[in-house]
Amino acid sequence: MALSWFLFGLLGRGMTVNQLQLDVKGISLTFGQVTVLKDIDIHADRGEILAIIGPNGAGKTCLLNSISGIYQPQKGEMIFEGRQINTLPIHKRAEIGIARTFQNIELFTGLTVLDNILAARKLFFKSSFLAGAIYFGWTHREEIKQRKIAEEIIDFLEIEPVRKKPVGSLPYGLRKRVELGRALALEPNLLLLDEPMAGMNLEEKEDMVRFILDINEERGTTIMLIEHDMDVVMDISDRVVVLGYGNKIAEGIPSDVSANPEVVKAYLGNE
């Protein structure tokens, strides 16, 4: 059942951290002779913010693609909320609570902001194709319900003034916000964010950080994000995992990771 966006989750962040939600065990991903992920072990606790960092080509996006179902690792196991998801199709992973945004914005540019978010709510429509064509009774009430939820997401992300505008006409920062809204429309338990602040100015970054923290704290949503802005990573993350050319080279709380010599050498570029 869809829940109002403004209701807090049943379990707050402080009550849920340290309850294992995602467990990735020894996954390896290769394309031909190129290994992009090698025996990666990573986990996400319920309600935490986990940052994935590393240089370009480290395998960060490939990791999110594997978790969300775009790629199928040749080795290893992925368990989400006690269920093995290795062979689960992308849409089934969305149904059980895994949603994501993309490094390169993937929206329907000819549709409005509202319609883009409603597209994600299709997962919650129960009416048949025939009932939708007739558009009467229960089908009509169902659409009103889903539109209300979409409007609440729009209000939350403060994009009411552009709700009826085609996404293709919006500036980059607002389009990133719309893509976040579409992911939220899936009511995820695990939200995968691939460089949500890439290409943004300082004000846009501050807004996006605020939204991410609100999603995490008010809804208890677990967030796994790839981010290159180290100030953001150190400020909002509970834990940080560092990848280097397909290998995991460090993991821990932000202060420990930032002081790790291997991280300094591989990612920060200093000896």
GIZI-V521649 format. One line per field, one symbol per residue. psi: psi as a letter, one per 40 degrees, with the letter a starting at -180 (. if undefined). Layout:
psi: ???
This chain:
psi: hiihdehiidhiddeeiehhdhhhhfihhihbehhdhhfhhiihiheihhhhiiiheeeddddddddeedihieiaihhhfehhedehiddddddefhiiiidhhgigdeiiddddddddeddeheiiddddddgibdddddddddddddddddddeffddedeihdeeiidddddddddddddeefidhhhhhgeeheiidddddddddddddddddeehhhhihhehddddddeidihhhihfeiheihaidddddehdddddddeei.
